[in-house]
Amino acid sequence: MTTRVLNFKAIVTVLLGVAYIGPLIWAMAEGKLDAQSYIAGIGPVFGMAVGFWFRESQP
């Protein structure tokens, strides 16, 4: 059971990473966004999601 949860968390983290970095690269290539603005807006959300998934469970 624990291995399934860990695998799910790893897969979701990779997918979230792709969703985070993919649009950044596209927007920068199109000249529609600078990296600083994107990271300032989306970075905390990405960090909060990863922190939530890998926090220690409470009894």
FENPE-V939239 format. One record per residue. N is the residue number from 1. RES is the residue in one small letter. PSI is psi as a letter, one per 30 degrees, with the letter a starting at -180 (none if undefined). Layout:
N|RES|PSI / N|RES|PSI
This chain:
1|m|e / 2|t|e / 3|t|e / 4|r|e / 5|v|e / 6|l|e / 7|n|e / 8|f|e / 9|k|e / 10|a|e / 11|i|e / 12|v|e / 13|t|e / 14|v|e / 15|l|e / 16|l|e / 17|g|e / 18|v|e / 19|a|f / 20|y|e / 21|i|e / 22|g|e / 23|p|e / 24|l|e / 25|i|e / 26|w|e / 27|a|e / 28|m|e / 29|a|e / 30|e|f / 31|g|g / 32|k|f / 33|l|k / 34|d|l / 35|a|e / 36|q|e / 37|s|e / 38|y|e / 39|i|e / 40|a|e / 41|g|e / 42|i|f / 43|g|e / 44|p|e / 45|v|e / 46|f|e / 47|g|e / 48|m|e / 49|a|e / 50|v|e / 51|g|e / 52|f|e / 53|w|e / 54|f|g / 55|r|l / 56|e|k / 57|s|k / 58|q|k / 59|p|none
